[in-house]
């Protein structure tokens, strides 16, 4: 079973500092049995001028989730108040590394755990993966 996983980044090399949803870009990788492949780079939407969207609200989570359409998982070093809303859409994976290459390796080594959590549907919890 393939998984589509997003990695938040500002520079293309490292995971962003701060909440995953605040990154400038999301690099989407498709994970297969035999490896993974970068398939898309999505630019984040700038919500700074929209006073109606507040962090942690269902409205903000819904707007952010539109960026993550079709995702199976979002990887990050930190998640914000919208985490419960995001978990209804996909698995949120917390990693303890800065380098995107290491985060990709951690995901590759834990695909079964991510799949298992994904299959729980709206009852899923976030996952913490170590190097």
N, CA, C and O atoms as CSV, one atom per row, in Angstrom:
chain,resi,resn,atom,element,x,y,z
A,1,UNK,N,N,0.842,-1.187,0.000
A,1,UNK,CA,C,0.000,0.000,0.000
A,1,UNK,C,C,0.886,1.248,0.000
A,1,UNK,O,O,1.775,1.383,0.840
A,2,UNK,N,N,0.644,2.134,-0.922
A,2,UNK,CA,C,1.397,3.378,-1.021
A,2,UNK,C,C,0.863,4.399,-0.023
A,2,UNK,O,O,-0.311,4.370,0.346
A,3,UNK,N,N,1.744,5.300,0.408
A,3,UNK,CA,C,1.346,6.394,1.286
A,3,UNK,C,C,1.849,7.707,0.712
A,3,UNK,O,O,2.980,7.787,0.232
A,4,UNK,N,N,1.011,8.740,0.761
A,4,UNK,CA,C,1.405,10.080,0.358
A,4,UNK,C,C,1.663,10.885,1.631
A,4,UNK,O,O,0.764,11.084,2.448
A,5,UNK,N,N,2.904,11.342,1.783
A,5,UNK,CA,C,3.338,11.986,3.023
A,5,UNK,C,C,3.918,13.361,2.706
A,5,UNK,O,O,4.713,13.504,1.776
A,6,UNK,N,N,3.519,14.380,3.484
A,6,UNK,CA,C,4.019,15.744,3.296
A,6,UNK,C,C,5.039,16.093,4.371
A,6,UNK,O,O,4.892,15.738,5.541
A,7,UNK,N,N,6.081,16.803,3.932
A,7,UNK,CA,C,7.139,17.277,4.821
A,7,UNK,C,C,7.195,18.802,4.712
A,7,UNK,O,O,7.422,19.327,3.622
A,8,UNK,N,N,6.992,19.528,5.824
A,8,UNK,CA,C,7.000,20.990,5.784
A,8,UNK,C,C,8.427,21.535,5.758
A,8,UNK,O,O,9.285,21.076,6.512
A,9,UNK,N,N,8.675,22.512,4.890
A,9,UNK,CA,C,10.023,23.070,4.782
A,9,UNK,C,C,9.964,24.520,4.323
A,9,UNK,O,O,9.033,24.939,3.634
A,10,UNK,N,N,10.974,25.265,4.719
A,10,UNK,CA,C,11.142,26.624,4.217
A,10,UNK,C,C,12.293,26.697,3.223
A,10,UNK,O,O,12.347,27.602,2.390
A,11,UNK,N,N,13.226,25.727,3.314
A,11,UNK,CA,C,14.435,25.785,2.488
A,11,UNK,C,C,14.666,24.563,1.603
A,11,UNK,O,O,15.638,24.532,0.849
A,12,UNK,N,N,13.799,23.559,1.678
A,12,UNK,CA,C,13.956,22.368,0.855
A,12,UNK,C,C,14.930,21.342,1.402
A,12,UNK,O,O,15.050,20.249,0.847
A,13,UNK,N,N,15.625,21.671,2.476
A,13,UNK,CA,C,16.613,20.771,3.074
A,13,UNK,C,C,16.223,20.319,4.477
A,13,UNK,O,O,16.478,19.180,4.868
A,14,UNK,N,N,15.609,21.217,5.220
A,14,UNK,CA,C,15.270,20.959,6.619
A,14,UNK,C,C,13.777,21.123,6.843
A,14,UNK,O,O,13.100,21.852,6.118
A,15,UNK,N,N,13.276,20.433,7.862
A,15,UNK,CA,C,11.905,20.678,8.282
A,15,UNK,C,C,11.854,22.092,8.839
A,15,UNK,O,O,12.838,22.582,9.393
A,16,UNK,N,N,10.715,22.743,8.692
A,16,UNK,CA,C,10.612,24.123,9.160
A,16,UNK,C,C,10.687,24.201,10.679
A,16,UNK,O,O,10.396,23.233,11.381
A,17,UNK,N,N,11.079,25.361,11.167
A,17,UNK,CA,C,11.035,25.638,12.604
A,17,UNK,C,C,9.618,26.079,12.924
A,17,UNK,O,O,9.035,26.871,12.183
A,18,UNK,N,N,9.062,25.585,14.004
A,18,UNK,CA,C,7.703,25.958,14.368
A,18,UNK,C,C,6.691,24.919,13.911
A,18,UNK,O,O,7.043,23.800,13.540
A,19,UNK,N,N,5.434,25.316,13.948
A,19,UNK,CA,C,4.345,24.403,13.601
A,19,UNK,C,C,4.441,23.965,12.146
A,19,UNK,O,O,4.779,24.757,11.267
A,20,UNK,N,N,4.141,22.704,11.908
A,20,UNK,CA,C,4.223,22.142,10.556
A,20,UNK,C,C,3.377,22.938,9.567
A,20,UNK,O,O,3.795,23.152,8.429
A,21,UNK,N,N,2.213,23.371,9.981
A,21,UNK,CA,C,1.313,24.089,9.090
A,21,UNK,C,C,1.764,25.489,8.721
A,21,UNK,O,O,1.155,26.130,7.864
A,22,UNK,N,N,2.839,25.980,9.366
A,22,UNK,CA,C,3.335,27.324,9.085
A,22,UNK,C,C,4.460,27.352,8.063
A,22,UNK,O,O,4.984,28.425,7.761
A,23,UNK,N,N,4.842,26.209,7.528
A,23,UNK,CA,C,5.940,26.143,6.557
A,23,UNK,C,C,5.581,26.898,5.279
A,23,UNK,O,O,4.406,27.071,4.957
A,24,UNK,N,N,6.603,27.345,4.559
A,24,UNK,CA,C,6.378,28.004,3.275
A,24,UNK,C,C,5.981,26.999,2.199
A,24,UNK,O,O,5.193,27.305,1.303
A,25,UNK,N,N,6.545,25.787,2.304
A,25,UNK,CA,C,6.310,24.749,1.296
A,25,UNK,C,C,6.062,23.405,1.959
A,25,UNK,O,O,6.425,23.178,3.113
A,26,UNK,N,N,5.438,22.527,1.199
A,26,UNK,CA,C,5.261,21.139,1.610
A,26,UNK,C,C,5.762,20.268,0.476
A,26,UNK,O,O,5.278,20.359,-0.652
A,27,UNK,N,N,6.737,19.420,0.782
A,27,UNK,CA,C,7.267,18.473,-0.196
A,27,UNK,C,C,6.512,17.172,-0.004
A,27,UNK,O,O,6.548,16.585,1.077
A,28,UNK,N,N,5.832,16.721,-1.041
A,28,UNK,CA,C,5.025,15.506,-0.972
A,28,UNK,C,C,5.788,14.343,-1.575
A,28,UNK,O,O,6.221,14.384,-2.726
A,29,UNK,N,N,5.938,13.311,-0.769
A,29,UNK,CA,C,6.618,12.090,-1.193
A,29,UNK,C,C,5.615,10.952,-1.219
A,29,UNK,O,O,4.783,10.816,-0.322
A,30,UNK,N,N,5.707,10.140,-2.259
A,30,UNK,CA,C,4.929,8.905,-2.319
A,30,UNK,C,C,5.863,7.791,-1.885
A,30,UNK,O,O,6.929,7.588,-2.468
A,31,UNK,N,N,5.443,7.069,-0.845
A,31,UNK,CA,C,6.228,5.950,-0.321
A,31,UNK,C,C,5.677,4.647,-0.876
A,31,UNK,O,O,4.481,4.371,-0.790
A,32,UNK,N,N,6.568,3.855,-1.445
A,32,UNK,CA,C,6.257,2.536,-2.006
A,32,UNK,C,C,6.998,1.493,-1.186
A,32,UNK,O,O,7.811,1.838,-0.328
A,33,UNK,N,N,6.724,0.223,-1.444
A,33,UNK,CA,C,7.474,-0.855,-0.786
A,33,UNK,C,C,8.965,-0.722,-1.038
A,33,UNK,O,O,9.779,-0.947,-0.142
A,34,UNK,N,N,9.319,-0.354,-2.265
A,34,UNK,CA,C,10.722,-0.349,-2.668
A,34,UNK,C,C,11.405,1.012,-2.521
A,34,UNK,O,O,12.551,1.161,-2.945
A,35,UNK,N,N,10.745,1.997,-1.940
A,35,UNK,CA,C,11.375,3.300,-1.748
A,35,UNK,C,C,10.365,4.427,-1.759
A,35,UNK,O,O,9.177,4.215,-1.517
A,36,UNK,N,N,10.845,5.625,-2.040
A,36,UNK,CA,C,9.976,6.790,-2.069
A,36,UNK,C,C,10.420,7.725,-3.182
A,36,UNK,O,O,11.543,7.648,-3.680
A,37,UNK,N,N,9.492,8.619,-3.558
A,37,UNK,CA,C,9.782,9.548,-4.646
A,37,UNK,C,C,9.103,10.882,-4.362
A,37,UNK,O,O,7.931,10.922,-3.988
A,38,UNK,N,N,9.839,11.968,-4.540
A,38,UNK,CA,C,9.256,13.301,-4.449
A,38,UNK,C,C,8.344,13.485,-5.655
A,38,UNK,O,O,8.787,13.371,-6.798
A,39,UNK,N,N,7.069,13.771,-5.397
A,39,UNK,CA,C,6.135,13.894,-6.519
A,39,UNK,C,C,5.575,15.301,-6.695
A,39,UNK,O,O,5.077,15.644,-7.767
A,40,UNK,N,N,5.657,16.120,-5.641
A,40,UNK,CA,C,5.065,17.454,-5.757
A,40,UNK,C,C,5.600,18.371,-4.669
A,40,UNK,O,O,5.922,17.934,-3.564
A,41,UNK,N,N,5.687,19.657,-5.007
A,41,UNK,CA,C,6.000,20.694,-4.031
A,41,UNK,C,C,4.817,21.654,-4.012
A,41,UNK,O,O,4.470,22.243,-5.036
A,42,UNK,N,N,4.203,21.808,-2.849
A,42,UNK,CA,C,3.051,22.706,-2.739
A,42,UNK,C,C,3.439,23.923,-1.908
A,42,UNK,O,O,4.091,23.800,-0.871
A,43,UNK,N,N,3.036,25.083,-2.370
A,43,UNK,CA,C,3.278,26.321,-1.630
A,43,UNK,C,C,2.137,26.513,-0.639
A,43,UNK,O,O,0.969,26.306,-0.969
A,44,UNK,N,N,2.488,26.906,0.567
A,44,UNK,CA,C,1.486,27.153,1.592
A,44,UNK,C,C,0.697,28.413,1.248
A,44,UNK,O,O,1.197,29.298,0.555
A,45,UNK,N,N,-0.515,28.483,1.730
A,45,UNK,CA,C,-1.367,29.651,1.548
A,45,UNK,C,C,-1.029,30.659,2.637
A,45,UNK,O,O,-0.846,30.285,3.795
A,46,UNK,N,N,-0.944,31.925,2.276
A,46,UNK,CA,C,-0.655,32.986,3.239
A,46,UNK,C,C,-1.966,33.461,3.855
A,46,UNK,O,O,-2.800,34.067,3.182
A,47,UNK,N,N,-2.134,33.177,5.143
A,47,UNK,CA,C,-3.353,33.560,5.850
A,47,UNK,C,C,-3.158,34.802,6.714
A,47,UNK,O,O,-4.065,35.184,7.452
A,48,UNK,N,N,-2.001,35.432,6.634
A,48,UNK,CA,C,-1.667,36.519,7.561
A,48,UNK,C,C,-2.648,37.691,7.498
A,48,UNK,O,O,-2.862,38.355,8.513
A,49,UNK,N,N,-3.243,37.960,6.351
A,49,UNK,CA,C,-4.168,39.081,6.236
A,49,UNK,C,C,-5.604,38.740,6.559
A,49,UNK,O,O,-6.459,39.626,6.547
A,50,UNK,N,N,-5.897,37.487,6.847
A,50,UNK,CA,C,-7.272,37.057,7.091
A,50,UNK,C,C,-7.526,36.963,8.593
A,50,UNK,O,O,-7.127,35.993,9.236
A,51,UNK,N,N,-8.190,37.972,9.146
A,51,UNK,CA,C,-8.458,38.025,10.584
A,51,UNK,C,C,-9.480,36.973,11.031
A,51,UNK,O,O,-9.561,36.655,12.217
A,52,UNK,N,N,-10.254,36.435,10.093
A,52,UNK,CA,C,-11.296,35.461,10.441
A,52,UNK,C,C,-10.710,34.094,10.778
A,52,UNK,O,O,-11.348,33.297,11.465
A,53,UNK,N,N,-9.504,33.822,10.300
A,53,UNK,CA,C,-8.895,32.513,10.538
A,53,UNK,C,C,-7.923,32.589,11.705
A,53,UNK,O,O,-6.866,33.213,11.605
A,54,UNK,N,N,-8.283,31.960,12.796
A,54,UNK,CA,C,-7.459,31.955,14.008
A,54,UNK,C,C,-6.858,30.572,14.213
A,54,UNK,O,O,-7.512,29.568,13.932
A,55,UNK,N,N,-5.608,30.505,14.703
A,55,UNK,CA,C,-4.987,29.203,14.973
A,55,UNK,C,C,-5.835,28.362,15.922
A,55,UNK,O,O,-6.381,28.867,16.903
A,56,UNK,N,N,-5.933,27.080,15.614
A,56,UNK,CA,C,-6.645,26.146,16.472
A,56,UNK,C,C,-8.134,26.044,16.223
A,56,UNK,O,O,-8.801,25.208,16.833
A,57,UNK,N,N,-8.677,26.879,15.338
A,57,UNK,CA,C,-10.111,26.829,15.067
A,57,UNK,C,C,-10.402,25.823,13.959
A,57,UNK,O,O,-9.540,25.545,13.126
A,58,UNK,N,N,-11.610,25.279,13.950
A,58,UNK,CA,C,-11.976,24.367,12.866
A,58,UNK,C,C,-11.874,25.030,11.489
A,58,UNK,O,O,-11.553,24.370,10.500
A,59,UNK,N,N,-12.147,26.332,11.429
A,59,UNK,CA,C,-12.068,27.044,10.151
A,59,UNK,C,C,-10.636,27.062,9.621
A,59,UNK,O,O,-10.403,26.847,8.432
A,60,UNK,N,N,-9.675,27.322,10.519
A,60,UNK,CA,C,-8.270,27.335,10.110
A,60,UNK,C,C,-7.835,25.932,9.704
A,60,UNK,O,O,-7.151,25.759,8.695
A,61,UNK,N,N,-8.225,24.939,10.480
A,61,UNK,CA,C,-7.856,23.557,10.154
A,61,UNK,C,C,-8.433,23.154,8.799
A,61,UNK,O,O,-7.776,22.472,8.012
A,62,UNK,N,N,-9.666,23.582,8.536
A,62,UNK,CA,C,-10.297,23.250,7.255
A,62,UNK,C,C,-9.547,23.916,6.099
A,62,UNK,O,O,-9.323,23.293,5.061
A,63,UNK,N,N,-9.165,25.167,6.279
A,63,UNK,CA,C,-8.422,25.879,5.235
A,63,UNK,C,C,-7.065,25.221,4.997
A,63,UNK,O,O,-6.645,25.051,3.852
A,64,UNK,N,N,-6.384,24.853,6.074
A,64,UNK,CA,C,-5.080,24.194,5.947
A,64,UNK,C,C,-5.242,22.803,5.339
A,64,UNK,O,O,-4.426,22.387,4.517
A,65,UNK,N,N,-6.277,22.095,5.733
A,65,UNK,CA,C,-6.475,20.739,5.223
A,65,UNK,C,C,-6.667,20.738,3.710
A,65,UNK,O,O,-6.349,19.752,3.046
A,66,UNK,N,N,-7.184,21.834,3.161
A,66,UNK,CA,C,-7.337,21.921,1.709
A,66,UNK,C,C,-5.979,21.855,1.019
A,66,UNK,O,O,-5.867,21.318,-0.083
A,67,UNK,N,N,-4.947,22.397,1.663
A,67,UNK,CA,C,-3.584,22.321,1.124
A,67,UNK,C,C,-3.124,20.867,1.108
A,67,UNK,O,O,-2.371,20.452,0.227
A,68,UNK,N,N,-3.585,20.105,2.088
A,68,UNK,CA,C,-3.130,18.731,2.277
A,68,UNK,C,C,-4.048,17.704,1.634
A,68,UNK,O,O,-4.064,16.543,2.044
A,69,UNK,N,N,-4.801,18.113,0.645
A,69,UNK,CA,C,-5.738,17.212,-0.026
A,69,UNK,C,C,-5.038,15.920,-0.441
A,69,UNK,O,O,-3.932,15.951,-0.981
A,70,UNK,N,N,-5.677,14.803,-0.189
A,70,UNK,CA,C,-5.220,13.465,-0.570
A,70,UNK,C,C,-4.052,12.934,0.260
A,70,UNK,O,O,-3.524,11.865,-0.047
A,71,UNK,N,N,-3.640,13.647,1.292
A,71,UNK,CA,C,-2.515,13.178,2.112
A,71,UNK,C,C,-2.915,12.003,2.990
A,71,UNK,O,O,-4.062,11.885,3.422
A,72,UNK,N,N,-1.943,11.143,3.240
A,72,UNK,CA,C,-2.102,10.092,4.239
A,72,UNK,C,C,-1.465,10.511,5.555
A,72,UNK,O,O,-1.913,10.099,6.624
A,73,UNK,N,N,-0.404,11.344,5.478
A,73,UNK,CA,C,0.296,11.764,6.692
A,73,UNK,C,C,0.997,13.097,6.478
A,73,UNK,O,O,1.415,13.426,5.367
A,74,UNK,N,N,1.119,13.860,7.563
A,74,UNK,CA,C,1.893,15.095,7.604
A,74,UNK,C,C,2.954,14.912,8.675
A,74,UNK,O,O,2.644,14.576,9.818
A,75,UNK,N,N,4.204,15.134,8.301
A,75,UNK,CA,C,5.329,14.992,9.222
A,75,UNK,C,C,5.735,16.381,9.689
A,75,UNK,O,O,5.680,17.333,8.910
A,76,UNK,N,N,6.139,16.512,10.943
A,76,UNK,CA,C,6.614,17.803,11.432
A,76,UNK,C,C,7.361,17.667,12.739
A,76,UNK,O,O,7.309,16.632,13.405
A,77,UNK,N,N,8.058,18.733,13.094
A,77,UNK,CA,C,8.760,18.778,14.374
A,77,UNK,C,C,7.852,19.300,15.474
A,77,UNK,O,O,8.118,19.107,16.660
A,78,UNK,N,N,6.763,19.971,15.060
A,78,UNK,CA,C,5.865,20.599,16.020
A,78,UNK,C,C,4.498,20.774,15.359
A,78,UNK,O,O,4.414,21.076,14.168
A,79,UNK,N,N,3.430,20.584,16.132
A,79,UNK,CA,C,2.075,20.808,15.638
A,79,UNK,C,C,1.384,21.799,16.561
A,79,UNK,O,O,1.694,21.868,17.751
A,80,UNK,N,N,0.452,22.561,16.017
A,80,UNK,CA,C,-0.234,23.587,16.785
A,80,UNK,C,C,-1.578,23.136,17.322
A,80,UNK,O,O,-1.867,21.944,17.428
A,81,UNK,N,N,-2.386,24.123,17.657
A,81,UNK,CA,C,-3.692,23.874,18.272
A,81,UNK,C,C,-4.670,23.157,17.351
A,81,UNK,O,O,-5.652,22.581,17.820
A,82,UNK,N,N,-4.416,23.185,16.056
A,82,UNK,CA,C,-5.313,22.540,15.099
A,82,UNK,C,C,-5.112,21.046,14.966
A,82,UNK,O,O,-5.792,20.402,14.167
A,83,UNK,N,N,-4.194,20.482,15.731
A,83,UNK,CA,C,-3.884,19.050,15.622
A,83,UNK,C,C,-5.122,18.159,15.685
A,83,UNK,O,O,-5.257,17.280,14.834
A,84,UNK,N,N,-6.031,18.333,16.641
A,84,UNK,CA,C,-7.211,17.445,16.681
A,84,UNK,C,C,-8.035,17.485,15.394
A,84,UNK,O,O,-8.598,16.469,14.987
A,85,UNK,N,N,-8.107,18.641,14.761
A,85,UNK,CA,C,-8.866,18.758,13.509
A,85,UNK,C,C,-8.132,18.072,12.363
A,85,UNK,O,O,-8.751,17.414,11.527
A,86,UNK,N,N,-6.806,18.228,12.327
A,86,UNK,CA,C,-6.014,17.604,11.265
A,86,UNK,C,C,-6.058,16.085,11.353
A,86,UNK,O,O,-6.076,15.400,10.330
A,87,UNK,N,N,-6.075,15.560,12.570
A,87,UNK,CA,C,-6.087,14.105,12.757
A,87,UNK,C,C,-7.336,13.454,12.170
A,87,UNK,O,O,-7.334,12.257,11.884
A,88,UNK,N,N,-8.381,14.219,11.991
A,88,UNK,CA,C,-9.591,13.676,11.366
A,88,UNK,C,C,-9.383,13.426,9.880
A,88,UNK,O,O,-10.136,12.673,9.262
A,89,UNK,N,N,-8.354,14.061,9.300
A,89,UNK,CA,C,-8.097,13.963,7.863
A,89,UNK,C,C,-6.933,13.043,7.520
A,89,UNK,O,O,-6.967,12.357,6.498
A,90,UNK,N,N,-5.899,13.021,8.365
A,90,UNK,CA,C,-4.688,12.243,8.076
A,90,UNK,C,C,-3.880,12.049,9.351
A,90,UNK,O,O,-4.190,12.638,10.387
A,91,UNK,N,N,-2.856,11.230,9.272
A,91,UNK,CA,C,-1.973,10.958,10.409
A,91,UNK,C,C,-0.990,12.117,10.552
A,91,UNK,O,O,-0.436,12.588,9.559
A,92,UNK,N,N,-0.775,12.571,11.767
A,92,UNK,CA,C,0.234,13.588,12.054
A,92,UNK,C,C,1.396,12.891,12.748
A,92,UNK,O,O,1.224,12.246,13.782
A,93,UNK,N,N,2.580,13.032,12.165
A,93,UNK,CA,C,3.768,12.321,12.631
A,93,UNK,C,C,4.776,13.333,13.154
A,93,UNK,O,O,5.277,14.169,12.402
A,94,UNK,N,N,5.066,13.253,14.433
A,94,UNK,CA,C,6.054,14.115,15.067
A,94,UNK,C,C,7.407,13.426,15.013
A,94,UNK,O,O,7.545,12.282,15.448
A,95,UNK,N,N,8.415,14.126,14.474
A,95,UNK,CA,C,9.765,13.566,14.397
A,95,UNK,C,C,10.728,14.472,15.153
A,95,UNK,O,O,10.484,15.667,15.317
A,96,UNK,N,N,11.820,13.881,15.606
A,96,UNK,CA,C,12.805,14.619,16.394
A,96,UNK,C,C,14.087,14.817,15.593
A,96,UNK,O,O,15.170,14.434,16.034
A,97,UNK,N,N,13.957,15.414,14.418
A,97,UNK,CA,C,15.109,15.694,13.570
A,97,UNK,C,C,14.845,16.961,12.775
A,97,UNK,O,O,13.695,17.312,12.514
A,98,UNK,N,N,15.911,17.641,12.394
A,98,UNK,CA,C,15.781,18.840,11.570
A,98,UNK,C,C,15.845,18.513,10.084
A,98,UNK,O,O,15.106,19.085,9.283
A,99,UNK,N,N,16.725,17.596,9.722
A,99,UNK,CA,C,16.994,17.301,8.312
A,99,UNK,C,C,15.842,16.531,7.676
A,99,UNK,O,O,15.385,15.524,8.215
A,100,UNK,N,N,15.379,17.014,6.529
A,100,UNK,CA,C,14.296,16.331,5.830
A,100,UNK,C,C,14.718,14.925,5.427
A,100,UNK,O,O,13.906,14.000,5.473
A,101,UNK,N,N,15.986,14.750,5.032
A,101,UNK,CA,C,16.460,13.420,4.629
A,101,UNK,C,C,16.344,12.420,5.777
A,101,UNK,O,O,16.003,11.259,5.552
A,102,UNK,N,N,16.623,12.857,7.002
A,102,UNK,CA,C,16.477,11.965,8.159
A,102,UNK,C,C,15.009,11.703,8.465
A,102,UNK,O,O,14.647,10.589,8.844
A,103,UNK,N,N,14.163,12.711,8.304
A,103,UNK,CA,C,12.725,12.526,8.531
A,103,UNK,C,C,12.152,11.527,7.529
A,103,UNK,O,O,11.307,10.705,7.881
A,104,UNK,N,N,12.615,11.600,6.279
A,104,UNK,CA,C,12.172,10.648,5.251
A,104,UNK,C,C,12.586,9.237,5.641
A,104,UNK,O,O,11.807,8.295,5.492
A,105,UNK,N,N,13.800,9.087,6.136
A,105,UNK,CA,C,14.279,7.770,6.562
A,105,UNK,C,C,13.460,7.235,7.733
A,105,UNK,O,O,13.120,6.052,7.767
A,106,UNK,N,N,13.142,8.103,8.692
A,106,UNK,CA,C,12.333,7.690,9.844
A,106,UNK,C,C,10.961,7.211,9.376
A,106,UNK,O,O,10.467,6.188,9.850
A,107,UNK,N,N,10.348,7.941,8.452
A,107,UNK,CA,C,9.043,7.530,7.921
A,107,UNK,C,C,9.170,6.196,7.198
A,107,UNK,O,O,8.367,5.289,7.418
A,108,UNK,N,N,10.181,6.075,6.335
A,108,UNK,CA,C,10.388,4.828,5.583
A,108,UNK,C,C,10.501,3.626,6.530
A,108,UNK,O,O,9.975,2.552,6.239
A,109,UNK,N,N,11.182,3.810,7.652
A,109,UNK,CA,C,11.388,2.715,8.605
A,109,UNK,C,C,10.168,2.428,9.475
A,109,UNK,O,O,10.170,1.466,10.244
A,110,UNK,N,N,9.126,3.254,9.361
A,110,UNK,CA,C,7.943,3.094,10.218
A,110,UNK,C,C,6.633,3.131,9.428
A,110,UNK,O,O,5.596,3.528,9.960
A,111,UNK,N,N,6.682,2.725,8.182
A,111,UNK,CA,C,5.479,2.774,7.339
A,111,UNK,C,C,4.330,1.944,7.907
A,111,UNK,O,O,3.172,2.354,7.819
A,112,UNK,N,N,4.632,0.795,8.482
A,112,UNK,CA,C,3.565,-0.054,9.034
A,112,UNK,C,C,2.830,0.643,10.177
A,112,UNK,O,O,1.607,0.546,10.278
A,113,UNK,N,N,3.566,1.340,11.033
A,113,UNK,CA,C,2.955,2.066,12.152
A,113,UNK,C,C,2.058,3.186,11.621
A,113,UNK,O,O,0.956,3.396,12.126
A,114,UNK,N,N,2.532,3.895,10.610
A,114,UNK,CA,C,1.747,4.989,10.022
A,114,UNK,C,C,0.491,4.441,9.355
A,114,UNK,O,O,-0.588,5.010,9.515
A,115,UNK,N,N,0.615,3.355,8.616
A,115,UNK,CA,C,-0.558,2.730,7.972
A,115,UNK,C,C,-1.586,2.298,9.016
A,115,UNK,O,O,-2.785,2.531,8.857
A,116,UNK,N,N,-1.104,1.670,10.077
A,116,UNK,CA,C,-2.001,1.197,11.141
A,116,UNK,C,C,-2.790,2.365,11.736
A,116,UNK,O,O,-3.997,2.256,11.950
A,117,UNK,N,N,-2.111,3.473,11.999
A,117,UNK,CA,C,-2.790,4.641,12.571
A,117,UNK,C,C,-3.751,5.256,11.556
A,117,UNK,O,O,-4.846,5.680,11.925
A,118,UNK,N,N,-3.363,5.309,10.304
A,118,UNK,CA,C,-4.215,5.849,9.232
A,118,UNK,C,C,-5.537,5.095,9.163
A,118,UNK,O,O,-6.591,5.697,8.963
A,119,UNK,N,N,-5.479,3.785,9.328
A,119,UNK,CA,C,-6.665,2.941,9.221
A,119,UNK,C,C,-7.643,3.119,10.376
A,119,UNK,O,O,-8.747,2.577,10.328
A,120,UNK,N,N,-7.268,3.861,11.410
A,120,UNK,CA,C,-8.164,4.116,12.543
A,120,UNK,C,C,-9.179,5.214,12.231
A,120,UNK,O,O,-10.080,5.474,13.029
A,121,UNK,N,N,-9.034,5.856,11.075
A,121,UNK,CA,C,-9.987,6.897,10.687
A,121,UNK,C,C,-9.959,8.079,11.632
A,121,UNK,O,O,-8.888,8.507,12.063
A,122,UNK,N,N,-11.126,8.610,11.958
A,122,UNK,CA,C,-11.202,9.802,12.808
A,122,UNK,C,C,-10.789,9.541,14.250
A,122,UNK,O,O,-10.685,10.483,15.035
A,123,UNK,N,N,-10.553,8.298,14.614
A,123,UNK,CA,C,-10.102,7.966,15.969
A,123,UNK,C,C,-8.585,7.941,16.090
A,123,UNK,O,O,-8.053,7.560,17.133
A,124,UNK,N,N,-7.886,8.344,15.034
A,124,UNK,CA,C,-6.422,8.261,15.066
A,124,UNK,C,C,-5.825,9.277,16.029
A,124,UNK,O,O,-6.431,10.300,16.346
A,125,UNK,N,N,-4.624,8.963,16.479
A,125,UNK,CA,C,-3.824,9.833,17.350
A,125,UNK,C,C,-2.560,10.209,16.593
A,125,UNK,O,O,-2.229,9.596,15.579
A,126,UNK,N,N,-1.860,11.217,17.091
A,126,UNK,CA,C,-0.583,11.548,16.457
A,126,UNK,C,C,0.455,10.502,16.868
A,126,UNK,O,O,0.305,9.818,17.880
A,127,UNK,N,N,1.498,10.397,16.068
A,127,UNK,CA,C,2.567,9.424,16.301
A,127,UNK,C,C,3.856,10.194,16.556
A,127,UNK,O,O,4.129,11.188,15.883
A,128,UNK,N,N,4.643,9.744,17.517
A,128,UNK,CA,C,5.973,10.305,17.761
A,128,UNK,C,C,6.987,9.258,17.331
A,128,UNK,O,O,7.009,8.149,17.864
A,129,UNK,N,N,7.831,9.618,16.357
A,129,UNK,CA,C,8.857,8.697,15.864
A,129,UNK,C,C,10.236,9.268,16.155
A,129,UNK,O,O,10.495,10.450,15.931
A,130,UNK,N,N,11.102,8.420,16.651
A,130,UNK,CA,C,12.481,8.829,16.946
A,130,UNK,C,C,13.399,8.339,15.848
A,130,UNK,O,O,13.069,7.411,15.109
A,131,UNK,N,N,14.562,8.977,15.748
A,131,UNK,CA,C,15.551,8.599,14.723
A,131,UNK,C,C,15.933,7.152,14.826
A,131,UNK,O,O,16.752,6.672,14.042
